[in-house]
C-alpha cells in the first residue's frame, strides 16, 4: 500500500467521526478540535485530558473559548468555538488541517510548544481568523500563499522562531487588515516584500533574505520595522523610507548594506546600533563620515583624468594657477583655447595675511603658556621650600593630552611622592622598612608612625609585575583616551610617547595614609601574581591623595559584549563556530586557573571577556571589587565592570595564590547565579553558572532567563535533540551541519553549568574536558 492510500486510511476514521458526531451529542466544532488532540503524541502536562468526545460542547475544554454567533440567517448560534489558546504547554505533534475548518475560529495560539511538520493551508483560508500565533515551535516547510486574501480578517501573524524555508508569500501584502507580522528567526530566502500598506509592525530579522531594499517599499502605517541579521546588500535608496512615518523604528543592522545613509526621516532619527554590522555604511546617523571618491567623473577645470589622478581628490578639486597665464591640458592646448577663462592667483597682500595671522596666534598662545609655566614654577618652588624638612619630594605635574577624536582628561597637579615607599620594578627602597621578624614594640612604633603620616600627602607609582619600567612623569605625560565610565570609575587608554599602550582605571579616592597604601599594595600584588594567558595582567598602580589608578595591559580588540548589537531577534555575535568555540575554551581555562588557586571571579559576563586580535579571550575585572571597597560588600546596583579596559593587547595575563576570593556584586543581571543574593560568601559555582549563561549565549545568540532555564536541563538535550539544534544561532546554522553531536554536547554542558541547583553544576575543570573533546572543524 502506497503512502497516499495509507494517508487516506488514516483520515477516514476522522471523517466518520465528524459525520456521526451530531448523533452522539458533541457539536461540529468539538469534533474538529478532537483532530488536534489525536495529532498530539506527547502531552506531558495533561492539558488535553478533559477533551472528551462524550461532552455536548467543547466550551469547558482547556484552552477553548466559545461564544454566541449569528448564523447565515441571523439566528443566534450558541456554543461556537471562537478561540484555541494553548501556549507553553510542551505539546508534541503536528497541526491538523481540520483546525482551519472551524467556521468561527478567530484566535489560534499554539506558540512555544514542540509542534513540527508543515503549516496547513487551511489556516490561511479561515475567513474569520484574526490571530495566528505559532511562534517558537519546530514547524518547517514553506509558508502557504493566501488564496482568499481579499476575504481574510487576519490581523496578527506570528510565525517567528520556527524552521520555515522558501520565500515570503507574495499575497501577504494584500491583506488589508493585517497589522502585525513577525517572521523572525527562520530560514526564509528571497527579497524584502514591497507595497507594504496596512502593516504597523514588521519583523523579518534573522533570516536569509538577500537582494536590495525595495524602492517601492511603502510602509505608510509602520511603527516598527526590523530587517536585521539578513543578507541584504547594496545602497539604501532614499525612496525606500519615503513613506515610512518619521517616528517609526527602522533596524537595518547586520546586513551587507553600503554607501551613504540618505538624510531623510525616519532614517536620520534611528539609533547608531540600528545600522551596526554594515561595514560599508556611512553617514550622519552612524557618526561615520563618508570618504571622498578616489576619482572624479568630471575632471575640474577641463583637466584630464590623467592629470587629476596624480594628486588626491581634494587637491584635484582645487583650481590650479600658474601666475596669470593659461594652464595647458594633457593635449597641449590651453585652458583659454578650450574656452575656459584663466584662473587668477592670490594677491601678495592676501598671501602675507594668510601667513602672518597664524604666526601671530601661535605667538599669543606661546606667551600665555610661558606665563602659566612661570607661575606654576614659582608655586612649585614655594611648596618645596615648605616641605624641605619632610621626606616628601615633588614630581612633575602630569597632563592627559587632548586628542581630537576621543574623550580626554586634562589634569595638572603637583604630585609629591613618599620616598620611603617608592618602589620601582617591584623592588622596595624603604629606608625605614621593617621585617616580619621585628618585635611587637617595633611594629607598634611603625603603626603609630603610619598613623601620624596619614595626614601627609602620599603619592606613589608602584610597578608590581617585576618587568615593566615606567616612571611617573612618563605615565602622566601619556595621551589618554576615555574608554568608558561606570560606578567603578573611569577607564582610560594611556599611550606613551614610544607607542606603548596601557589600560588605566581610576577607582576613586584614596587617602588614609601609609597603612591603607600598604594594604592596597598587598591586594594589587596578590592580583598581579595570578598569571595565566586568559587573565588580564596587572602591571602596577598609582596612589595619590585623592585617587587610585590601576595599570594593566590594554587589550586591543574590544570585548565580547561590543562585538555586535544585542537585541531580541538579532544575534549579538557574528562569529564563526570555530571562533565561538575558541572563546569558550579560553574562558573555561581562565576560570579553571582562578578556581585552582582557591579564588572566585564573581562577575563573569561578556563585557568582562576581552578579545585579542587573534580572538583569544582575556578575562578582566578579577579582584576589582575588593580593590574598590577593600573588603567583600554587597551592592544591589553593582557597578558595571571593565577592568583592564574595554580593549587591551594580546599579552599574557596574571593573578595570585595569596589573594582572597575576588570581588563580586549581587545578582543584578542574568549572568549572576540566583543564590548569590542569599549569601555573602562567594562560591566557585557562581562562576560556573555565569559561564553557562555565556556558553549558551555564544551558541544561541540570546541570553537565557531563569524561567527559560527552568524548562531546560541537560537531559532535555537527549530527549529532543532536533528542537535543541534548532535553537542554534541563525548566524551559524550553516556551520552546525556535520557537527550535530558536538553542538548537542555544547548545549548539554551549557544547561548543566547554568543549572538553577548549584550542586548539579560541574566544576570548571570538567567543563574544560568537555570542550576539548568538541572538534573545531566538521567532518
FENHU-V73055 format. One record per residue. N is the residue number from 0. RES is the residue in three letters. SS is DSSP state (A for helix, B for strand, O for the rest). PHI is phi in whole degrees, 0 to 359 (none if undefined). OMEGA is omega in radians with two decimals (* if undefined). Layout:
n=[N N]
res=[RES RES]
ss=[SS SS]
phi=[PHI PHI]
omega=[OMEGA OMEGA]
This chain:
n=[0 1 2 3 4 5 6 7 8 9 10 11 12 13 14 15 16 17 18 19 20 21 22 23 24 25 26 27 28 29 30 31 32 33 34 35 36 37 38 39 40 41 42 43 44 45 46 47 48 49 50 51 52 53 54 55 56 57 58 59 60 61 62 63 64 65 66 67 68 69 70 71 72 73 74 75 76 77 78 79 80 81 82 83 84 85 86 87 88 89 90 91 92 93 94 95 96 97 98 99 100 101 102 103 104 105 106 107 108 109 110 111 112 113 114 115 116 117 118 119 120 121 122 123 124 125 126 127 128 129 130 131 132 133 134 135 136 137 138 139 140 141 142 143 144 145 146 147 148 149 150 151 152 153 154 155 156 157 158 159 160 161 162 163 164 165 166 167 168 169 170 171 172 173 174 175 176 177 178 179 180 181 182 183 184 185 186 187 188 189 190 191 192 193 194 195 196 197 198 199 200 201 202 203 204 205 206 207 208 209 210 211 212 213 214 215 216 217 218 219 220 221 222 223 224 225 226 227 228 229 230 231 232 233 234 235 236 237 238 239 240 241 242 243 244 245 246 247 248 249 250 251 252 253 254 255 256 257 258 259 260 261 262 263 264 265 266 267 268 269 270 271 272 273 274 275 276 277 278 279 280 281 282 283 284 285 286 287 288 289 290 291 292 293 294 295 296 297 298 299 300 301 302 303 304 305 306 307 308 309 310 311 312 313 314 315 316 317 318 319 320 321 322 323 324 325 326 327 328 329 330 331 332 333 334 335 336 337 338 339 340 341 342 343 344 345 346 347 348 349 350 351 352 353 354 355 356 357 358 359 360 361 362 363 364 365 366 367 368 369 370 371 372 373 374 375 376 377 378 379 380 381 382 383 384 385 386 387 388 389 390 391 392 393 394 395 396 397 398 399 400 401 402 403 404 405 406 407 408 409 410 411 412 413 414 415 416 417 418 419 420 421 422 423 424 425 426 427 428 429 430 431 432 433 434 435 436 437 438 439 440 441 442 443 444 445 446 447 448 449 450 451 452 453 454 455 456 457 458 459 460 461 462 463 464 465 466 467 468 469 470 471 472 473 474 475 476 477 478 479 480 481 482 483 484 485 486 487 488 489 490 491 492 493 494 495 496 497 498 499 500 501 502 503 504 505 506 507 508 509 510 511 512 513 514 515 516 517 518 519 520 521 522 523 524 525 526 527 528 529 530 531 532 533 534 535 536 537 538 539 540 541 542 543 544 545 546 547 548 549 550 551 552 553 554 555 556 557 558 559 560 561 562 563 564 565 566 567 568 569 570 571 572 573 574 575 576 577 578 579 580 581 582 583 584 585 586 587 588 589 590 591 592 593 594 595 596 597 598 599 600 601 602 603 604 605 606 607 608 609 610 611 612 613 614 615 616 617 618 619 620 621 622 623 624 625 626 627 628 629 630 631 632 633 634 635 636 637 638 639 640 641 642 643 644 645 646 647 648 649 650 651 652 653 654 655 656 657 658 659 660 661 662 663 664 665 666 667 668 669 670 671 672 673 674 675 676 677 678 679 680 681 682 683 684 685 686 687 688 689 690 691 692 693 694 695 696 697 698 699 700 701 702 703 704 705 706 707 708 709 710 711 712 713 714 715 716 717 718 719 720 721 722 723 724 725 726 727 728 729 730 731 732 733 734 735 736 737 738 739 740 741 742 743 744 745 746 747 748 749 750 751 752 753 754 755 756 757 758 759 760 761 762 763 764 765 766 767 768 769 770 771 772 773 774 775 776 777 778]
res=[UNK UNK UNK UNK UNK UNK UNK UNK UNK UNK UNK UNK UNK UNK UNK UNK UNK UNK UNK UNK UNK UNK UNK UNK UNK UNK UNK UNK UNK UNK UNK UNK UNK UNK UNK UNK UNK UNK UNK UNK UNK UNK UNK UNK UNK UNK UNK UNK UNK UNK UNK UNK UNK UNK UNK UNK UNK UNK UNK UNK UNK UNK UNK UNK UNK UNK UNK UNK UNK UNK UNK UNK UNK UNK UNK UNK UNK UNK UNK UNK UNK UNK UNK UNK UNK UNK UNK UNK UNK UNK UNK UNK UNK UNK UNK UNK UNK UNK UNK UNK UNK UNK UNK UNK UNK UNK UNK UNK UNK UNK UNK UNK UNK UNK UNK UNK UNK UNK UNK UNK UNK UNK UNK UNK UNK UNK UNK UNK UNK UNK UNK UNK UNK UNK UNK UNK UNK UNK UNK UNK UNK UNK UNK UNK UNK UNK UNK UNK UNK UNK UNK UNK UNK UNK UNK UNK UNK UNK UNK UNK UNK UNK UNK UNK UNK UNK UNK UNK UNK UNK UNK UNK UNK UNK UNK UNK UNK UNK UNK UNK UNK UNK UNK UNK UNK UNK UNK UNK UNK UNK UNK UNK UNK UNK UNK UNK UNK UNK UNK UNK UNK UNK UNK UNK UNK UNK UNK UNK UNK UNK UNK UNK UNK UNK UNK UNK UNK UNK UNK UNK UNK UNK UNK UNK UNK UNK UNK UNK UNK UNK UNK UNK UNK UNK UNK UNK UNK UNK UNK UNK UNK UNK UNK UNK UNK UNK UNK UNK UNK UNK UNK UNK UNK UNK UNK UNK UNK UNK UNK UNK UNK UNK UNK UNK UNK UNK UNK UNK UNK UNK UNK UNK UNK UNK UNK UNK UNK UNK UNK UNK UNK UNK UNK UNK UNK UNK UNK UNK UNK UNK UNK UNK UNK UNK UNK UNK UNK UNK UNK UNK UNK UNK UNK UNK UNK UNK UNK UNK UNK UNK UNK UNK UNK UNK UNK UNK UNK UNK UNK UNK UNK UNK UNK UNK UNK UNK UNK UNK UNK UNK UNK UNK UNK UNK UNK UNK UNK UNK UNK UNK UNK UNK UNK UNK UNK UNK UNK UNK UNK UNK UNK UNK UNK UNK UNK UNK UNK UNK UNK UNK UNK UNK UNK UNK UNK UNK UNK UNK UNK UNK UNK UNK UNK UNK UNK UNK UNK UNK UNK UNK UNK UNK UNK UNK UNK UNK UNK UNK UNK UNK UNK UNK UNK UNK UNK UNK UNK UNK UNK UNK UNK UNK UNK UNK UNK UNK UNK UNK UNK UNK UNK UNK UNK UNK UNK UNK UNK UNK UNK UNK UNK UNK UNK UNK UNK UNK UNK UNK UNK UNK UNK UNK UNK UNK UNK UNK UNK UNK UNK UNK UNK UNK UNK UNK UNK UNK UNK UNK UNK UNK UNK UNK UNK UNK UNK UNK UNK UNK UNK UNK UNK UNK UNK UNK UNK UNK UNK UNK UNK UNK UNK UNK UNK UNK UNK UNK UNK UNK UNK UNK UNK UNK UNK UNK UNK UNK UNK UNK UNK UNK UNK UNK UNK UNK UNK UNK UNK UNK UNK UNK UNK UNK UNK UNK UNK UNK UNK UNK UNK UNK UNK UNK UNK UNK UNK UNK UNK UNK UNK UNK UNK UNK UNK UNK UNK UNK UNK UNK UNK UNK UNK UNK UNK UNK UNK UNK UNK UNK UNK UNK UNK UNK UNK UNK UNK UNK UNK UNK UNK UNK UNK UNK UNK UNK UNK UNK UNK UNK UNK UNK UNK UNK UNK UNK UNK UNK UNK UNK UNK UNK UNK UNK UNK UNK UNK UNK UNK UNK UNK UNK UNK UNK UNK UNK UNK UNK UNK UNK UNK UNK UNK UNK UNK UNK UNK UNK UNK UNK UNK UNK UNK UNK UNK UNK UNK UNK UNK UNK UNK UNK UNK UNK UNK UNK UNK UNK UNK UNK UNK UNK UNK UNK UNK UNK UNK UNK UNK UNK UNK UNK UNK UNK UNK UNK UNK UNK UNK UNK UNK UNK UNK UNK UNK UNK UNK UNK UNK UNK UNK UNK UNK UNK UNK UNK UNK UNK UNK UNK UNK UNK UNK UNK UNK UNK UNK UNK UNK UNK UNK UNK UNK UNK UNK UNK UNK UNK UNK UNK UNK UNK UNK UNK UNK UNK UNK UNK UNK UNK UNK UNK UNK UNK UNK UNK UNK UNK UNK UNK UNK UNK UNK UNK UNK UNK UNK UNK UNK UNK UNK UNK UNK UNK UNK UNK UNK UNK UNK UNK UNK UNK UNK UNK UNK UNK UNK UNK UNK UNK UNK UNK UNK UNK UNK UNK UNK UNK UNK UNK UNK UNK UNK UNK UNK UNK UNK UNK UNK UNK UNK UNK UNK UNK UNK UNK UNK UNK UNK UNK UNK UNK UNK UNK UNK UNK UNK UNK UNK UNK UNK UNK UNK UNK UNK UNK UNK UNK UNK UNK UNK]
ss=[O O A A A A A A A A A A A A A A A A A A A A A A O O O A A A A A A A A A A A A B B B B O O O O O O O O O O O O O O O O O O O O B B B B B B B O O O O O B B B B B B B B B B O O O O O B B B B O O A A A A A O O O O O B B B O O O O B B B O B O O A A A A A O O O O O B B B O O O O O O B B B O O O O O O A A A O O O O B B B O O O O B B B O B O O A A A A A O O O O O B B B O O O O O O B O O O O O O B O O O O B B B O O O O O O O O O O O O O O B O O O O O B B B O O O O O O B B O O O A A A A O O O O O O O B B B O O O O B B B B B O O O O O O A A A O O A A A A O O O O B B B B A A A O B O O O O O O O O O O O A A A O O A A A A O O O O A A A A O O O O O O O O O O O B O O O O O B O O O O O O O O O O O O O A A A A A A A A A A A A A A A A A A A A A A A A A A A A A A A A A A A A A A A O O O O O B B B B O O O O O B O O O O O O O O O O O O O B B B B A A A O B B O O B B O O O O O O O O O O O A A A A A A A A A A A A A A O O O O O O B B B B O O O O O O O O A A A A A O O B B B B B B B B O O B B B B B B B O O O O O B B B B B B O O O O O O A A A A A A A A A A A A A A A A O O O B O O B O O B B B B B B O O O O B B B B B B O B O O O B A A A O O O O B O O B O O O O O O A A A A A A A A A A A A A A A A A A A A O O O O O O O O O A A A B B B O O O O O B B B O O O O A A A A A A O O O O O O O O O O O O O O O O O O B O O O O B O O O O O O O O O O O O O O O O O O O O A A A A O O O O O O A A A A A A A A A A A A A A A A A O O O O O A A A A A A O O A A A A A A O A A A A A A O O O A A A A A A A O O O A A A A A A A A A A A A A A O O O O A A A O O O A A A A A A A A A O O O O O O O]
phi=[none 284 294 294 294 296 295 295 294 292 278 301 300 291 300 297 297 293 287 264 299 302 290 257 113 291 288 298 298 297 297 293 294 299 298 289 298 287 271 268 261 212 229 296 263 56 284 258 295 270 279 247 294 278 287 288 223 270 292 259 286 300 85 260 241 242 202 270 233 268 279 296 255 85 269 299 242 275 58 264 287 240 204 228 233 222 278 60 245 59 284 245 163 236 263 284 293 293 297 287 263 292 296 246 293 252 224 228 235 237 290 56 236 244 285 227 79 251 267 293 292 297 296 274 255 287 293 263 292 250 233 233 237 234 294 58 231 234 286 236 83 267 274 297 286 272 291 254 301 291 259 286 254 300 247 228 231 235 243 291 56 233 230 292 238 82 258 286 305 293 283 295 283 270 285 288 263 286 241 236 227 229 243 301 55 228 241 289 244 92 245 291 294 241 74 289 237 270 296 254 230 224 239 244 292 56 233 238 294 228 78 252 288 289 289 265 292 85 85 294 253 294 244 212 227 235 244 290 57 232 236 289 230 88 279 264 291 296 290 303 256 299 257 285 301 294 265 283 267 234 251 245 292 55 230 241 288 215 85 274 286 301 275 227 284 270 299 284 269 277 289 300 294 284 243 298 82 245 299 272 280 209 131 301 299 271 56 229 291 281 282 285 305 287 225 249 293 238 301 290 59 74 279 288 296 296 289 292 286 278 223 295 302 296 290 297 280 270 300 276 229 230 58 243 277 281 254 286 266 293 268 93 278 263 297 295 295 272 89 253 293 295 279 264 277 286 287 304 296 294 297 297 297 298 282 282 301 299 297 295 298 298 297 296 298 297 296 296 296 297 297 296 298 296 294 294 295 297 295 295 297 297 296 295 295 293 257 300 275 267 264 261 249 249 246 305 296 238 208 279 286 279 244 287 253 230 297 226 231 239 217 228 219 273 244 289 237 278 292 296 247 292 234 235 55 85 256 277 235 282 275 239 293 251 256 293 277 290 285 296 297 295 295 296 297 296 299 296 294 295 297 294 278 294 277 279 271 257 226 207 254 237 260 252 272 76 235 278 252 221 267 295 292 294 295 282 265 289 288 236 236 289 265 175 216 198 295 273 121 249 250 242 261 256 250 285 295 274 94 293 244 232 261 240 251 270 243 103 288 249 73 103 84 294 296 291 299 296 295 297 297 299 293 295 296 296 294 292 284 283 241 206 294 248 236 296 267 271 258 178 207 239 244 239 288 224 196 234 238 248 250 213 295 260 262 272 249 78 238 295 285 255 292 204 277 264 197 294 83 224 297 281 236 256 239 291 302 298 292 297 295 298 295 299 295 296 296 298 292 297 291 300 296 301 290 293 262 61 242 228 286 88 209 283 197 304 289 258 246 278 232 277 302 269 65 277 280 233 281 247 77 290 82 294 299 289 295 285 257 81 200 284 225 246 237 293 252 318 292 294 237 220 294 79 107 278 212 196 277 269 259 297 231 223 191 210 289 272 276 289 300 290 288 201 232 292 285 248 216 295 273 269 298 302 286 292 281 259 217 269 271 297 223 304 296 299 295 297 298 300 297 298 295 296 298 293 293 299 272 253 80 220 265 279 269 301 296 292 296 295 268 236 223 299 290 296 297 284 289 217 298 296 292 296 297 291 282 301 305 301 289 237 298 292 280 289 301 93 226 301 297 293 294 295 295 297 300 299 295 298 292 293 295 267 298 289 263 304 292 270 279 284 277 294 296 292 297 298 298 295 293 294 277 279 289 285 239 286 284]
omega=[-3.10 -3.04 -3.13 3.14 3.11 3.13 3.12 3.13 3.12 -3.09 -3.06 3.11 -3.14 3.06 -3.13 -3.14 -3.13 -3.07 -3.04 -3.04 -3.13 -3.13 -3.11 3.02 -3.09 -3.07 -3.04 -3.13 -3.14 3.12 3.11 3.12 3.13 3.08 3.10 3.12 -3.11 3.12 3.12 -3.09 3.10 3.14 -3.01 -3.13 3.08 -3.12 -3.12 -3.09 -3.12 3.03 -3.00 -3.13 -3.09 3.11 3.11 3.11 3.10 -2.97 3.12 3.13 3.12 3.07 -3.06 3.08 3.13 3.11 3.07 -3.12 3.08 3.09 -3.04 -3.13 3.05 3.13 3.13 -3.14 -3.04 2.97 3.06 -3.11 3.12 -3.13 3.01 -3.04 -3.12 3.13 3.01 3.13 3.05 -3.14 3.14 -3.13 -3.13 3.10 -3.12 -3.14 -3.05 3.11 3.13 -3.13 3.06 -2.87 -3.05 3.14 -3.12 -3.09 3.06 -3.12 3.10 -3.05 3.07 2.99 3.12 -3.11 3.13 -3.08 -3.12 -3.12 -3.11 -3.11 -3.10 3.13 -3.12 3.09 3.10 -2.96 -3.10 -3.11 -3.12 -3.11 3.07 -3.09 -3.13 -3.05 3.04 3.00 3.13 -3.11 -3.08 -3.09 -3.13 3.07 -3.07 3.05 3.11 -3.07 -3.11 -3.06 -3.08 -3.12 -3.05 3.06 -3.06 -3.13 -3.13 3.10 -3.13 3.12 -3.06 3.07 3.01 -3.13 -3.14 3.10 3.14 -3.08 3.07 -3.11 -3.10 -3.10 -3.08 -3.14 -3.14 -3.13 -3.00 -3.10 -3.07 -3.10 -3.12 -3.14 3.06 3.08 -3.08 3.00 2.98 3.11 -3.07 3.12 3.14 -3.01 3.05 -3.10 3.11 3.13 3.14 -3.11 -2.99 -3.03 2.99 3.09 3.13 -3.13 3.12 -3.04 3.06 3.01 -3.12 -3.14 -3.10 -3.11 -3.10 3.10 -3.07 3.11 3.14 -3.08 -3.10 3.09 -3.08 -3.12 -3.04 3.00 -3.11 3.12 -3.14 3.09 -3.04 3.05 3.01 3.13 -3.14 -3.04 3.10 -3.13 3.03 -3.08 -3.14 -3.12 -3.11 -3.08 -3.04 -3.08 -3.14 -3.13 -3.06 -3.08 -3.13 3.06 -3.13 -3.11 3.14 -3.02 3.06 2.97 3.11 -3.12 -3.11 3.11 -3.08 3.08 -3.11 -3.14 3.09 3.03 0.11 -3.05 -3.13 -3.12 -3.03 3.07 -3.11 -3.08 3.12 3.05 -3.09 3.09 3.04 -2.99 -3.08 -3.11 3.08 3.13 -2.99 -3.10 -3.11 -3.08 3.14 -3.09 3.08 -3.13 3.10 3.13 -3.08 3.11 3.11 -3.12 3.11 -3.11 -3.10 3.04 3.07 -3.13 -3.08 3.13 3.12 -3.14 -3.08 -3.09 -3.13 3.12 -3.12 -3.12 -3.13 3.11 -3.09 -3.11 -3.14 3.12 3.12 3.13 3.03 -3.00 3.12 -3.13 -3.13 -3.11 3.12 3.07 -3.04 -3.13 3.12 3.10 -3.12 3.11 3.13 3.12 -3.14 3.12 -3.13 -3.11 3.14 3.13 -3.13 3.10 3.11 3.08 -3.14 -3.12 3.12 3.12 3.14 3.13 3.13 -3.11 -3.01 -3.04 3.10 3.13 3.12 3.12 3.11 3.13 3.13 3.12 3.12 3.12 3.13 -3.14 3.12 3.13 3.13 -3.13 3.14 -3.14 3.11 -3.14 3.11 3.14 3.12 3.12 3.11 3.14 -3.14 3.12 -3.13 -3.07 -3.07 -3.08 -3.08 -3.14 -3.12 3.03 -3.08 3.12 -3.05 3.07 3.14 -3.13 2.97 -3.01 -3.08 3.02 -3.01 -3.01 -3.03 3.11 -3.10 3.09 3.06 3.09 3.10 -3.13 2.94 -2.98 3.07 -3.13 3.13 -2.98 -3.13 -3.10 -3.12 -3.09 3.12 3.12 3.04 -3.12 3.10 3.09 -3.09 3.12 -3.08 -3.09 3.13 3.13 -3.12 -3.11 -3.13 -3.05 3.12 3.14 3.13 3.12 3.12 3.11 3.12 3.12 3.12 3.13 3.12 3.13 3.13 -3.12 -3.07 3.13 3.12 3.07 -3.11 3.13 -3.08 3.02 -3.04 3.05 -2.96 -3.05 3.13 -3.10 -3.02 3.08 -3.05 3.09 -3.06 -3.11 3.06 3.13 -3.03 3.02 -3.12 3.01 -3.07 3.13 3.14 3.11 -3.13 3.11 -3.13 3.10 3.14 3.12 -3.11 3.12 3.13 2.88 -3.13 -3.13 3.13 -3.10 3.12 3.10 3.11 -3.10 3.03 2.97 -3.09 3.12 3.00 -3.02 2.96 -3.04 3.05 -3.14 3.11 3.03 -3.02 -3.11 3.11 3.09 3.14 3.13 3.12 -3.14 3.12 3.14 3.13 3.13 3.11 3.11 -3.06 3.13 3.10 -3.02 3.13 -3.09 -3.13 3.04 3.08 -3.11 3.09 -3.08 -3.11 3.12 3.03 3.11 3.11 -3.10 -3.11 3.13 3.03 3.10 3.04 -3.05 3.12 -3.10 3.09 -3.12 -2.80 -3.00 3.09 -3.12 3.12 -3.11 -3.08 3.03 -3.14 -3.11 -3.10 3.07 -3.12 3.06 3.12 -3.10 3.10 -3.06 3.04 -3.10 3.09 -3.10 -3.09 -3.14 3.12 3.12 3.11 3.12 -3.13 -3.14 -3.12 3.12 3.13 3.13 3.10 3.12 3.08 3.11 3.13 -3.11 3.13 3.09 3.11 3.09 3.08 3.10 3.03 -3.11 3.11 3.09 -3.05 -3.11 3.09 3.04 -3.12 -3.07 3.07 3.08 3.10 3.12 2.98 -3.12 3.09 -3.12 3.11 3.03 -3.14 3.09 -3.06 -3.09 3.13 3.09 -3.10 -3.00 3.11 3.11 -3.13 3.08 3.13 3.09 -3.10 3.11 -3.05 -3.06 3.02 -3.00 3.05 -3.14 -3.11 3.12 3.08 3.10 3.09 -3.10 -3.11 3.06 3.14 -3.03 -2.92 -3.13 -2.89 3.09 -3.07 -3.07 3.03 -3.12 -3.04 3.14 -3.10 3.02 3.13 -3.09 -3.08 3.14 -3.13 -3.13 -3.12 3.14 -3.10 -3.08 3.14 3.07 -2.99 -3.10 3.12 -3.09 -3.13 -3.11 3.11 3.13 3.05 3.14 3.13 3.11 -3.14 3.12 3.11 3.12 3.11 -3.14 3.12 3.13 3.08 -3.06 -3.05 -3.09 3.14 3.10 -3.12 3.08 3.10 -3.12 3.13 3.14 3.12 -3.13 -3.08 3.02 3.08 3.11 3.14 -3.12 3.14 -3.10 -3.08 -3.09 -3.12 3.13 3.12 3.14 -3.13 3.11 -3.14 -3.11 -3.12 -3.11 -3.12 -3.11 3.08 3.14 -3.09 -3.13 3.13 3.13 -3.10 -3.12 3.13 3.13 3.12 3.09 3.09 3.12 -3.12 3.10 -3.14 3.13 3.10 -3.14 -3.09 3.10 3.14 3.07 -3.06 -3.08 3.13 3.14 3.10 3.01 -3.07 3.11 3.09 3.11 3.10 -3.14 3.13 -3.11 3.13 3.14 3.14 -3.12 3.14 -3.07 3.09 -3.11 *]
